[in-house]
């Protein structure tokens, strides 16, 4: 969720506003003034999903972002996964390893206190973002009638990578097959 109702890029109701929003956003990007988006990932023992989550953040087409990972005292291999991932990636990732589990909301509050971007995006550690997620959300914020909060459609996959709910025909989908 990014900080409401999102006009979906692929929704016909948004197409009339899309060009103005995209033009405004692209103008900012071309001038080097695209807004910083801070992403906060709170994790507790979701090591099985964490690398995919972080990889999907790393693969965003919009590049002016930072990601703070709050590890909520995980006892699985989450910390090793994060450390390995961050050592291979850009300094856009930072991690805050908490000594105790302060809960998801407590983790979000800690992460929020470490942000300075114009926009904040909360990402669950078992989420995978489509490559244009940040860009699409920003276009909603820059639309003719901007919104304060945006959210997205959800595609649910199981541990075998099979879609169990949602729209697999979504443009830019990650290539999973619906059961």
Secondary structure, 3 states (H helix, E strand, C coil): CECCCCCCCCCHHHHHHHHHHHHHHHHHHHCCCCCCEEEEEEECCCHHHHHHHHHHHHCCCCCCEEEEEEECCCCCCHHHHHHHHHHHCCCCEEEEECCCCCHHHHHHHHHHHCCCCCEEEEEECCCCCCCCHHHHHHHHHCCCCCCCCECCCCCEECCCCCEEECCCCCCCCCCCCEC
